[in-house]
Amino acid sequence: MRLRQLRYFVATAETGQVSRAATALSISQSSVTGAIRDLENELGTPLFVRSSHGMDMTAAGREFLAYAREILDKIAEAKKVTVQHSPVNGVISLAATYTVIGYFLPYHLDRIARLYPGLEIRLHELNRESIEEGLLSNRFDMAMVLTSNLENPDLETETLLRSTRRLWVANEHPFNRRGKATFEEIAREDYIMLTVDEAAHTTMKYWSRTDHMPNVRLRTSSVEAVRSMVANGRGVTILSDMVYRPWSLEGKRIGTVPTDVEIPSMDVGLAWRKGIEFSDSLRVLHDYFRQYFLSPQSHLSASRG
């Protein structure tokens, strides 16, 4: 296994397309495709499947991505032992929703703290409505939210990550063995409905575009409750890759299955009040996320040292 393969794999995972990864890396598409193929052969499992909108990671691919990122980050850190930390100082009031705090921010807050030790981030967990009000009243400098849920014309948003939604089923479920499911079939199953961060509202929006409705067995604000119910065969659900984990708290495996209808992604990103002037510290935070998610070449260059 070579570092080059990991870099090409991460770039493809972050951009969702071989062509975009190749452009970001300034190499040929065949180089990216070949590296991923060799990596899959060495691991003995596919990491991606091709879809109408690009490259979707398999369950194994999503697990491997965390390890690949950790390896590249550790190498980057090891090569920067003599590099001075940024002199930027300041305090940022950052609001975030439940899902973002639980499944997205911790890794990045740790990196930011190490890169910018003089930057203090005061974190506030709130629902979308409270975050919007806080941004408009200047109680918060910036927010990390599900941008797919925001529609306020007085706010600027920048989407960083589009997380694919898939059907979650117990490992032994027939859908998992078959590798696909239709909405008509899903409607005949007991459905576990997550309610936090407007998940139920979003769910019903894309279900309403079909001729079917979910047979809701349980509504809960707990992702872990959803995970356990699904893993124990008590129902199915549709949630994003960002909150997916292959195991429940009881140690039972959860599979993910594509559906016959394309489901909107869950989009994560930054939001701020229109017209505000970024302070130096706020610009540092904004640039960190832009470089990490929107400039794969910059992120991978850091990995190269």
One Martini backbone bead per residue (centre of mass of N, CA, C, O) as a GRO file, in nm:
protein
  305
    1MET     BB    1   0.095   0.037   0.024
    2ARG     BB    2   0.043   0.371  -0.084
    3LEU     BB    3   0.018   0.705  -0.046
    4ARG     BB    4  -0.094   0.767  -0.324
    5GLN     BB    5  -0.349   0.597  -0.294
    6LEU     BB    6  -0.468   0.755  -0.056
    7ARG     BB    7  -0.485   1.031  -0.195
    8TYR     BB    8  -0.670   0.943  -0.430
    9PHE     BB    9  -0.898   0.834  -0.256
   10VAL     BB   10  -0.966   1.092  -0.095
   11ALA     BB   11  -1.023   1.275  -0.337
   12THR     BB   12  -1.261   1.105  -0.443
   13ALA     BB   13  -1.434   1.114  -0.187
   14GLU     BB   14  -1.452   1.437  -0.168
   15THR     BB   15  -1.557   1.483  -0.481
   16GLY     BB   16  -1.709   1.214  -0.629
   17GLN     BB   17  -1.481   1.222  -0.866
   18VAL     BB   18  -1.234   1.142  -1.080
   19SER     BB   19  -1.207   1.405  -1.241
   20ARG     BB   20  -1.178   1.596  -0.994
   21ALA     BB   21  -0.936   1.459  -0.867
   22ALA     BB   22  -0.745   1.492  -1.108
   23THR     BB   23  -0.754   1.799  -1.117
   24ALA     BB   24  -0.658   1.854  -0.824
   25LEU     BB   25  -0.382   1.671  -0.879
   26SER     BB   26  -0.266   1.691  -1.170
   27ILE     BB   27  -0.384   1.429  -1.319
   28SER     BB   28  -0.487   1.146  -1.440
   29GLN     BB   29  -0.757   0.940  -1.442
   30SER     BB   30  -0.600   0.670  -1.470
   31SER     BB   31  -0.435   0.705  -1.209
   32VAL     BB   32  -0.671   0.698  -1.017
   33THR     BB   33  -0.803   0.433  -1.106
   34GLY     BB   34  -0.553   0.253  -1.061
   35ALA     BB   35  -0.511   0.309  -0.758
   36ILE     BB   36  -0.788   0.207  -0.664
   37ARG     BB   37  -0.769  -0.076  -0.779
   38ASP     BB   38  -0.515  -0.161  -0.618
   39LEU     BB   39  -0.639  -0.113  -0.342
   40GLU     BB   40  -0.875  -0.313  -0.370
   41ASN     BB   41  -0.700  -0.562  -0.416
   42GLU     BB   42  -0.548  -0.549  -0.144
   43LEU     BB   43  -0.819  -0.547   0.036
   44GLY     BB   44  -1.062  -0.720  -0.106
   45THR     BB   45  -1.247  -0.454  -0.178
   46PRO     BB   46  -1.477  -0.236  -0.253
   47LEU     BB   47  -1.492   0.136  -0.237
   48PHE     BB   48  -1.663   0.169  -0.506
   49VAL     BB   49  -1.948   0.299  -0.689
   50ARG     BB   50  -2.107   0.359  -0.973
   51SER     BB   51  -2.299   0.645  -1.070
   52SER     BB   52  -2.484   0.904  -1.201
   53HIS     BB   53  -2.306   1.112  -0.984
   54GLY     BB   54  -2.058   0.899  -0.950
   55MET     BB   55  -1.879   0.820  -0.653
   56ASP     BB   56  -1.962   0.563  -0.435
   57MET     BB   57  -1.936   0.450  -0.130
   58THR     BB   58  -1.883   0.198   0.050
   59ALA     BB   59  -1.872   0.067   0.353
   60ALA     BB   60  -1.566   0.017   0.334
   61GLY     BB   61  -1.491   0.300   0.232
   62ARG     BB   62  -1.589   0.459   0.483
   63GLU     BB   63  -1.398   0.322   0.680
   64PHE     BB   64  -1.125   0.378   0.526
   65LEU     BB   65  -1.126   0.690   0.523
   66ALA     BB   66  -1.050   0.738   0.818
   67TYR     BB   67  -0.771   0.603   0.798
   68ALA     BB   68  -0.650   0.767   0.565
   69ARG     BB   69  -0.669   1.043   0.700
   70GLU     BB   70  -0.499   0.975   0.948
   71ILE     BB   71  -0.239   0.906   0.803
   72LEU     BB   72  -0.199   1.179   0.652
   73ASP     BB   73  -0.206   1.358   0.904
   74LYS     BB   74   0.034   1.232   1.055
   75ILE     BB   75   0.242   1.294   0.839
   76ALA     BB   76   0.204   1.600   0.838
   77GLU     BB   77   0.280   1.639   1.135
   78ALA     BB   78   0.565   1.509   1.125
   79LYS     BB   79   0.668   1.733   0.904
   80LYS     BB   80   0.581   1.986   1.126
   81VAL     BB   81   0.761   2.008   1.393
   82THR     BB   82   0.911   2.299   1.299
   83VAL     BB   83   0.651   2.448   1.274
   84GLN     BB   84   0.492   2.728   1.324
   85HIS     BB   85   0.243   2.864   1.461
   86SER     BB   86  -0.013   3.053   1.439
   87PRO     BB   87  -0.065   3.402   1.535
   88VAL     BB   88  -0.356   3.384   1.560
   89ASN     BB   89  -0.609   3.578   1.728
   90GLY     BB   90  -0.921   3.486   1.896
   91VAL     BB   91  -1.286   3.505   1.897
   92ILE     BB   92  -1.542   3.253   1.830
   93SER     BB   93  -1.886   3.235   1.755
   94LEU     BB   94  -2.020   2.902   1.729
   95ALA     BB   95  -2.276   2.750   1.562
   96ALA     BB   96  -2.468   2.435   1.607
   97THR     BB   97  -2.594   2.142   1.535
   98TYR     BB   98  -2.634   1.829   1.642
   99THR     BB   99  -2.515   1.673   1.398
  100VAL     BB  100  -2.256   1.840   1.362
  101ILE     BB  101  -2.137   1.795   1.646
  102GLY     BB  102  -2.148   1.472   1.644
  103TYR     BB  103  -2.033   1.415   1.310
  104PHE     BB  104  -1.811   1.668   1.231
  105LEU     BB  105  -1.646   1.876   1.429
  106PRO     BB  106  -1.434   1.744   1.626
  107TYR     BB  107  -1.198   1.694   1.430
  108HIS     BB  108  -1.165   2.001   1.347
  109LEU     BB  109  -1.125   2.129   1.624
  110ASP     BB  110  -0.860   1.981   1.681
  111ARG     BB  111  -0.698   2.091   1.440
  112ILE     BB  112  -0.735   2.393   1.496
  113ALA     BB  113  -0.602   2.394   1.779
  114ARG     BB  114  -0.319   2.308   1.660
  115LEU     BB  115  -0.287   2.535   1.437
  116TYR     BB  116  -0.461   2.758   1.639
  117PRO     BB  117  -0.397   2.831   1.962
  118GLY     BB  118  -0.516   3.146   1.956
  119LEU     BB  119  -0.795   3.013   1.892
  120GLU     BB  120  -1.126   3.076   2.007
  121ILE     BB  121  -1.402   2.846   2.038
  122ARG     BB  122  -1.743   2.914   2.082
  123LEU     BB  123  -1.984   2.675   2.147
  124HIS     BB  124  -2.324   2.625   2.002
  125GLU     BB  125  -2.622   2.444   2.064
  126LEU     BB  126  -2.879   2.447   1.807
  127ASN     BB  127  -3.129   2.524   1.627
  128ARG     BB  128  -3.200   2.664   1.336
  129GLU     BB  129  -3.371   2.907   1.426
  130SER     BB  130  -3.169   3.010   1.645
  131ILE     BB  131  -2.932   3.050   1.455
  132GLU     BB  132  -3.053   3.255   1.266
  133GLU     BB  133  -3.112   3.468   1.485
  134GLY     BB  134  -2.813   3.490   1.588
  135LEU     BB  135  -2.689   3.592   1.323
  136LEU     BB  136  -2.875   3.847   1.281
  137SER     BB  137  -2.793   3.955   1.592
  138ASN     BB  138  -2.476   3.888   1.649
  139ARG     BB  139  -2.424   3.638   1.850
  140PHE     BB  140  -2.300   3.511   1.591
  141ASP     BB  141  -2.050   3.469   1.353
  142MET     BB  142  -2.103   3.157   1.301
  143ALA     BB  143  -2.209   2.852   1.118
  144MET     BB  144  -2.282   2.496   1.150
  145VAL     BB  145  -2.481   2.340   0.899
  146LEU     BB  146  -2.765   2.246   0.727
  147THR     BB  147  -2.791   2.384   0.420
  148SER     BB  148  -3.048   2.221   0.315
  149ASN     BB  149  -3.234   2.391   0.543
  150LEU     BB  150  -3.169   2.667   0.423
  151GLU     BB  151  -3.365   2.999   0.332
  152ASN     BB  152  -3.237   3.259   0.422
  153PRO     BB  153  -3.174   3.566   0.255
  154ASP     BB  154  -2.975   3.690   0.502
  155LEU     BB  155  -2.789   3.442   0.427
  156GLU     BB  156  -2.486   3.290   0.403
  157THR     BB  157  -2.360   3.008   0.210
  158GLU     BB  158  -2.139   2.703   0.242
  159THR     BB  159  -2.082   2.413   0.094
  160LEU     BB  160  -1.876   2.119   0.184
  161LEU     BB  161  -2.087   1.869   0.220
  162ARG     BB  162  -2.219   1.572   0.055
  163SER     BB  163  -2.444   1.343   0.197
  164THR     BB  164  -2.544   1.043   0.138
  165ARG     BB  165  -2.844   0.872   0.108
  166ARG     BB  166  -2.958   0.566   0.273
  167LEU     BB  167  -3.044   0.248   0.331
  168TRP     BB  168  -3.114   0.093   0.640
  169VAL     BB  169  -3.010  -0.239   0.749
  170ALA     BB  170  -2.993  -0.536   0.837
  171ASN     BB  171  -2.759  -0.764   0.757
  172GLU     BB  172  -2.995  -1.004   0.707
  173HIS     BB  173  -3.145  -0.859   0.508
  174PRO     BB  174  -3.268  -0.897   0.195
  175PHE     BB  175  -3.170  -0.623   0.084
  176ASN     BB  176  -2.869  -0.672   0.149
  177ARG     BB  177  -2.834  -0.930  -0.022
  178ARG     BB  178  -2.936  -0.785  -0.291
  179GLY     BB  179  -2.856  -0.454  -0.304
  180LYS     BB  180  -3.167  -0.351  -0.305
  181ALA     BB  181  -3.446  -0.096  -0.326
  182THR     BB  182  -3.771   0.002  -0.314
  183PHE     BB  183  -4.017   0.213  -0.213
  184GLU     BB  184  -4.238   0.001  -0.215
  185GLU     BB  185  -4.087  -0.192  -0.022
  186ILE     BB  186  -4.028   0.003   0.214
  187ALA     BB  187  -4.337   0.063   0.280
  188ARG     BB  188  -4.364  -0.245   0.408
  189GLU     BB  189  -4.191  -0.143   0.629
  190ASP     BB  190  -4.064  -0.068   0.911
  191TYR     BB  191  -4.016   0.271   1.034
  192ILE     BB  192  -3.742   0.476   1.140
  193MET     BB  193  -3.779   0.804   1.275
  194LEU     BB  194  -3.597   1.077   1.253
  195THR     BB  195  -3.614   1.417   1.416
  196VAL     BB  196  -3.362   1.554   1.412
  197ASP     BB  197  -3.294   1.823   1.228
  198GLU     BB  198  -3.553   1.781   1.038
  199ALA     BB  199  -3.566   1.482   0.933
  200ALA     BB  200  -3.871   1.429   0.895
  201HIS     BB  201  -3.928   1.654   0.693
  202THR     BB  202  -3.728   1.561   0.479
  203THR     BB  203  -3.839   1.279   0.437
  204MET     BB  204  -4.126   1.365   0.339
  205LYS     BB  205  -4.037   1.516   0.087
  206TYR     BB  206  -3.918   1.263  -0.074
  207TRP     BB  207  -4.166   1.079  -0.043
  208SER     BB  208  -4.374   1.272  -0.196
  209ARG     BB  209  -4.236   1.195  -0.486
  210THR     BB  210  -4.390   0.949  -0.444
  211ASP     BB  211  -4.637   0.668  -0.410
  212HIS     BB  212  -4.534   0.670  -0.106
  213MET     BB  213  -4.525   0.564   0.247
  214PRO     BB  214  -4.418   0.541   0.554
  215ASN     BB  215  -4.408   0.290   0.819
  216VAL     BB  216  -4.426   0.419   1.122
  217ARG     BB  217  -4.301   0.295   1.436
  218LEU     BB  218  -4.075   0.528   1.506
  219ARG     BB  219  -3.999   0.822   1.698
  220THR     BB  220  -3.668   0.984   1.711
  221SER     BB  221  -3.374   1.174   1.840
  222SER     BB  222  -3.203   0.903   1.827
  223VAL     BB  223  -2.952   0.757   1.656
  224GLU     BB  224  -2.898   0.505   1.835
  225ALA     BB  225  -3.186   0.398   1.825
  226VAL     BB  226  -3.197   0.356   1.526
  227ARG     BB  227  -2.956   0.167   1.504
  228SER     BB  228  -3.068  -0.058   1.692
  229MET     BB  229  -3.334  -0.118   1.550
  230VAL     BB  230  -3.211  -0.198   1.280
  231ALA     BB  231  -3.003  -0.418   1.376
  232ASN     BB  232  -3.262  -0.583   1.517
  233GLY     BB  233  -3.505  -0.581   1.297
  234ARG     BB  234  -3.731  -0.326   1.363
  235GLY     BB  235  -3.627  -0.178   1.097
  236VAL     BB  236  -3.602   0.104   0.882
  237THR     BB  237  -3.388   0.352   0.708
  238ILE     BB  238  -3.303   0.699   0.610
  239LEU     BB  239  -2.961   0.802   0.585
  240SER     BB  240  -2.658   0.932   0.621
  241ASP     BB  241  -2.320   0.879   0.597
  242MET     BB  242  -2.228   1.061   0.837
  243VAL     BB  243  -2.407   0.875   1.057
  244TYR     BB  244  -2.276   0.623   0.980
  245ARG     BB  245  -2.254   0.289   1.123
  246PRO     BB  246  -2.184  -0.058   1.118
  247TRP     BB  247  -2.262  -0.040   1.434
  248SER     BB  248  -2.404  -0.113   1.715
  249LEU     BB  249  -2.403  -0.114   2.058
  250GLU     BB  250  -2.439  -0.445   2.039
  251GLY     BB  251  -2.270  -0.536   1.766
  252LYS     BB  252  -2.450  -0.492   1.520
  253ARG     BB  253  -2.497  -0.501   1.188
  254ILE     BB  254  -2.506  -0.251   0.921
  255GLY     BB  255  -2.667  -0.185   0.622
  256THR     BB  256  -2.644  -0.054   0.283
  257VAL     BB  257  -2.891   0.072   0.036
  258PRO     BB  258  -2.998   0.127  -0.260
  259THR     BB  259  -3.229   0.307  -0.459
  260ASP     BB  260  -3.465   0.385  -0.715
  261VAL     BB  261  -3.451   0.669  -0.577
  262GLU     BB  262  -3.325   0.969  -0.564
  263ILE     BB  263  -3.164   1.117  -0.288
  264PRO     BB  264  -3.109   1.371  -0.115
  265SER     BB  265  -2.869   1.532   0.025
  266MET     BB  266  -2.666   1.609   0.303
  267ASP     BB  267  -2.581   1.939   0.381
  268VAL     BB  268  -2.268   2.087   0.476
  269GLY     BB  269  -2.199   2.413   0.643
  270LEU     BB  270  -2.178   2.752   0.616
  271ALA     BB  271  -2.290   3.049   0.812
  272TRP     BB  272  -2.387   3.400   0.749
  273ARG     BB  273  -2.420   3.725   0.751
  274LYS     BB  274  -2.490   3.950   0.543
  275GLY     BB  275  -2.218   4.188   0.508
  276ILE     BB  276  -1.999   4.092   0.671
  277GLU     BB  277  -1.685   4.138   0.825
  278PHE     BB  278  -1.406   3.971   0.839
  279SER     BB  279  -1.205   3.865   1.052
  280ASP     BB  280  -0.913   3.713   1.095
  281SER     BB  281  -1.029   3.468   1.251
  282LEU     BB  282  -1.270   3.409   1.061
  283ARG     BB  283  -1.099   3.362   0.806
  284VAL     BB  284  -0.946   3.120   0.909
  285LEU     BB  285  -1.189   2.936   0.943
  286HIS     BB  286  -1.297   2.955   0.656
  287ASP     BB  287  -1.031   2.861   0.511
  288TYR     BB  288  -1.004   2.586   0.633
  289PHE     BB  289  -1.265   2.460   0.511
  290ARG     BB  290  -1.210   2.523   0.217
  291GLN     BB  291  -0.941   2.366   0.190
  292TYR     BB  292  -1.043   2.086   0.288
  293PHE     BB  293  -1.311   2.063   0.083
  294LEU     BB  294  -1.253   2.265  -0.189
  295SER     BB  295  -0.917   2.188  -0.181
  296PRO     BB  296  -0.764   1.905  -0.232
  297GLN     BB  297  -0.477   1.997  -0.305
  298SER     BB  298  -0.417   2.136  -0.036
  299HIS     BB  299  -0.460   1.893   0.149
  300LEU     BB  300  -0.251   1.706   0.000
  301SER     BB  301  -0.008   1.888   0.027
  302ALA     BB  302   0.006   1.863   0.331
  303SER     BB  303   0.056   1.552   0.319
  304ARG     BB  304   0.337   1.594   0.170
  305GLY     BB  305   0.483   1.858   0.315
   0.00000   0.00000   0.00000
